[in-house]
Amino acid sequence: MPALVLLGAQWGDEGKGKATDLLGGSVDYVVRYQGGNNAGHTVVVGDQKYALHLLPSGILSPGCTPVIGNGVVVDPAVLLSELSGLNERGVDTSKLLLSGNAHLITPYHTTVDKVTERFLGKRKIGTTGRGIGPTYADKINRVGIRVQDLYDESILEQKVEAALDFKNQILAKLYNRRAIESGKIVEELLTYAEQIKPYVADTTLILNNAIDEGKVVLFEGGQGTLLDVDHGTYPFVTSSNPTAGGACTGAGVGPTKINRVIGILKAYTTRVGAGPFPTELFDKDGEALRTIGGERGVTTGRDRRCGWFDAVIARYATRVNGLTDFFLTKLDVLTGWEQIPVCVAYEIDGKRVEELPYSQSDFHHAKPIYEMLPGWSEDITKAKTFADLPKNAQAYVKALEEMSGAPISAIGVGPGRTETIEINSFLS
Ligand code: IMP
């Protein structure tokens, strides 16, 4: 099983760290293929807890090579500070590989992200303010700065100048901000160049060779399917492709090389930032999910919006990612409800709709149609096998599996690393 993709099936924060934990020491390479330090995952190793934003989780496994692919946007200051934070705690980070084609987030991208959001007012996206969108915009506009540009000072100067020429007009004339001096930006970027150099590599060549040699390569998606710029709830999305196809373009690996695509699916639903969310709860149940589930963002510290499980979304994630399996997380959070509502379809303008509507207006009007499933009250955190789960919890999992269109191969039953029921191995 050489290459597998692991991605969020909802709006992110599904608990991907748990799945990476389960794969543990068997993975040779962990690759991030999109996003930047807008992501956030907590990885627990022994009694140590690590919050990572940019680095792939594989950085914590001694036998594993962590890779930042070409599709990622990299804030060099954040990269170096995450690395030194880990080094101070005794983690060896020397194996990290960084694509020379990855784009750099510079201080002007973060500035533009923040001023744009302020300008949008109540129409804002609720971005993480980390400069992600403006950096991808520059990439597509062909005025981006790549990691490799750090090693040719004259090219770097020309590129920063070209990017700022236009941006300064907007900053000054539209947003009433001071223009940014290109010389200062170049100077700052050059201070990172030598420190980053040991990691820079031709990552697509290395990864393709690794797959050909039968090594296990894990592509780790940030955010989630519904935050995908093409397949998510546009415009309330991130600016990259967390969906499975993004692993190919964001790492330079062909689709024929990928054998398994695992969707991480929370047993209920959450989202951060603005945008439609049909099963969102505004009552004490929503508050309970937030409190019991610890639903607060690792990157932004913002409370997550919470709601019941939405099978329409899960089916959609199966479709647009070609999912082979699901990893169902946080089932234990639902312990204690007498009945658990699950959204099985939507009502849109009086009609029952089974599939996620492609039209933004329809999705905004979608009302959840719920089916009530019986709950359980027993503690499930000690369950080791599917049979250890109470009958109603088993039935809940089976119902979700049936509605979602792919087998549930693992279930998270508690926050600890080992509190997972493995049904089918992801590596078989
Ligand atoms: P951006 O990625 O900072 O541009 O933010 C765009 C949208 O994606 C906002 O709604 C963010 O809250 C959301 N977002 C970005 N990263 C994450 C994540 O890791 N988990 C959940 N939501 C995210």
Residues whose N, C-alpha, C, O or C-beta is under 5 A from the ligand:
A	BS01	IMP	W11 G12 D13 N38 A39 G40 I125 G126 T127 T128 G129 R130 I132 G133 Q223 L227 V237 T238 S239 V272 G273 A274
